[in-house]
Amino acid sequence: MNPELRMVDSTDWMTLVLLFALVVFTLGKYLFGSRFSNFIVLPFNNKYLALYSKKGKLLNWFHILLTIFQMTNLALFIYMGKSIVFGASADQEFLPFWLIAGLLVTFEAVKILVQLIKGYIFNTYSLVTELIYNKLSYFNHASILIFIGNILLVYVVKDSKIVVYTAFFLFLLVNGIGLVGLLKNNQKLILNYSFYFILYLCALEIAPLVILGSYLKG
C-alpha cells in the first residue's frame, strides 16, 4: 500500500510541474503571437533568428518564458530518465527534482555569465550574445519534444526506455540542426574568432554534456 501511495503522490506533483510548464508555454504563445509563429518552425526556417538574434536582447519576456519552460522540462526528464534507464530508486539515489531544477538554472546562469565575460575580454561580445541567443532558442524549441516525452512517461507509457531514448535523440537532433545552421550562417565570423569558438565549444558546450552523461551513468 505504501509504495502505491508514493506513486500517486509522485504523479500528482509531476502533474503540477507539467501544468506549470504548459501555462508558461501558453503565456509565451498568447503574449507574443507573432514571435511564437516564427519560433515554432525554427528547425525548418531560420526566420526567427534572422529577425531577433541580431537585436542582442537576451532578457526579453518571450525568451525568458520559453527558457523557464525548457529548464522545468529538462529537470523532470532527468529526474525520471535516470530511474527508468538505470533502474535507480527515486527515493534513494536521486537528487530531488527541485534540486535538479535549481542546479540546471544555476549552471546555465553561470555559463552565460562566463560566456559574456569572455566575450568582453576577447572583444567578441556581439558574437557571444548571438551564439547564446541562437543556442538557447534551439534548446527552448527542443524542450517541446522533452515536454511531450514527459507527458508520455507520466501518463501513457510509464518506465519506457524507448520514450526516454527517442526524446533525448530528438532533443540532440534539433540542437544539432541549430549548430549546423550556426556554422553555415557565420562561417567568416567564426573563422575570424576560431580560437574563441573552439574554446567555447570545448569548455562550455561539450564539457557539460560529458558531465551530464557521467551523472546519468553514475
N, C-alpha and C positions, 0 to 999 in steps of 0.2 A: 504493500500500500504506500509506504513512504517514497520509494523510487517513482511510483506513478504520480504522486502529488508534486514531486520536484519537477517532473517532466511538464506537467500542466502549468506550474508556475513559470518555468523557463519559457514555454510557448507564449505565455501572457506578456512577459516583459519584452520578448522578441517582437511580438505584435506591436507594442508601443514604440519600439525602436523603428520598425518598418513604417509605422504610421507617421512618426515624426519625419522620417526621410521623405515620405510621399508628400507631406504637407510642404516641406521646404522646396521640393522639386516643383510642386504645383504653383507655389508663390513665384518662383522664378519664371515659370511659363506665363502666368497671367499678368505679372507686373511688367514683364519685358517681352511681350509677344513677338515683336519683330525680330529682336535679337535671338529669341529662342528658336524661331523658324529657321534662321541661318545656322544656329548651333546644332540642331538635331540632325542635320545632314553633313556634319563636319567630316566624317571619314570619306565621303564621296564628293565633297565640294568644299574647297578652302575659302569660300566667300566670307565666312565668319571671321577667319583670321585676317584676311585682306582688309576687312572693314574695321576691326577692333584691335588687332595686336600692335599696330603702329602708334596707337594713341597713348601707350605707356601707362595705362590705368589698371594696375593690378588690384587695387582696392575699390572695385565697383560692386554694387549690390548683387548684380546678376552673377558675377564671378564668385563672390563670397557665398551666396546661397548654394550654388552648384558644388562648390568645394566642401561645404558642410555636408551636403548630400553624399559626396564621394567618401569623405572620411567616416561617416556613420556606417555606410555600407561595407567599406573595406574592413572596419573593425569587427563588424558582425560576421563577415565572411571568414576572416582569420580565426575568430573565436570558434566558429562551427567547423571550419575546414580541418584544423589540426585534429580535432576529436574524431571526425569522420574518416580521414585518411589514415591516421596512425592509431586509432582506437584508444586515444587517451581519455581519461575521465575528466569531464569538465569541472568536477568538484575537487580534483586533486592537483593536476599538473597545469591547468590553465591559469594564465593571468586573467583576472576578472575582465569582463567586457569593457567596463568603463575605464579601467587602467590601460587596456589596449588602445582604446579611442584616445585617451589622454596622451599616450606615448606617440601615437601617429600624428596628432596635432602638433605636439611639441617638436617632434623630429622635423616635420615639414616646415614649421615656422623657423626653426634654427637653420635648416638647409637653405631656405630662401634668403634669410638674413646673411648667411655666409656668401651666397652667390652674389648678392647685391654689393657686399663689401669688396669682394674680389673684382667685381665689375668696376667699382670706383677706383680701386688700386691700379688695375691694369688699363684704365681708361676705356673700358668696353661696356659702360653702363647701359647704353641703348640696346646693344646686342644681348646682354644678360636679361634685361626686362622682357625682351621679345621671346627669348628662349623659355623663360619661366612662364610667360603667358601662354605660349603655344603648348608647352608640356602639360600645364595644368588643365588647359582646355581639353586636350585628348584624354587625360586622366579622368576628368569630370564626365566626359562622354562615355568612356569605357565603364564607368561605375554604374551606368544604366544596366549594363549586362550583369554586373555583380548584384544589383538590386533584384533583377529577375531571378538570378541564381539563388539568392537568399530566400525569396518567396517560395521557390520550389523546395528548398531544403527544409523550410519551417513547416510548410503546409501540405506539400504534394508527395514528394519522394524523399522522405527523411533518410539521412545517413547514406545518400547516394554519392559514391565516389565519382561516377560519370558526370554528375552535375558539377561537382567541385572542379574536376579537371577541365571540363568544357568551358565553364565560366572563366576560369583562370587563363585558359588558352585564348579565348576570345578577347579577354582584357589585354593580354600581351599583344595580340594581333592588331587591335585598334591603336595601341600605343606605338607599335612597330610601324604602322602606316603613317602615324604622325611624325615619327623620327625620319622616315624616308622622305616625306614631304618637306620636312625642315631642311634636310641636307640638300635636296634638289633645288629648293627656292632660295637658298642662301649660300650657294657654293663659293662665290667670290668672297663674301664676308667671312665665312668660316675659314677659308684658306688664309686670309689676312690675319686671323686670330687663331691659327691652328693649335698653338701651344695651349692657349686658354681652353679651347674646345676639348682637346684631349684630356686636360686636367679636370674639366667639368664632368666629362663622361665617366672617367675612372673614379674620381673621388665622390661625386655627388649623385650619380645615377647607377653605375654598376655595383659599387660597394654596398649601397642599401639593399639591392636585390640579393646579394650574397649573404648579407646579414639576415634578411628575411628567410631565405632558404635554409640557413643554419638553424634558425629558430624553429621552423616547421619540422625539420628533421629531428631536432632535439626535443 
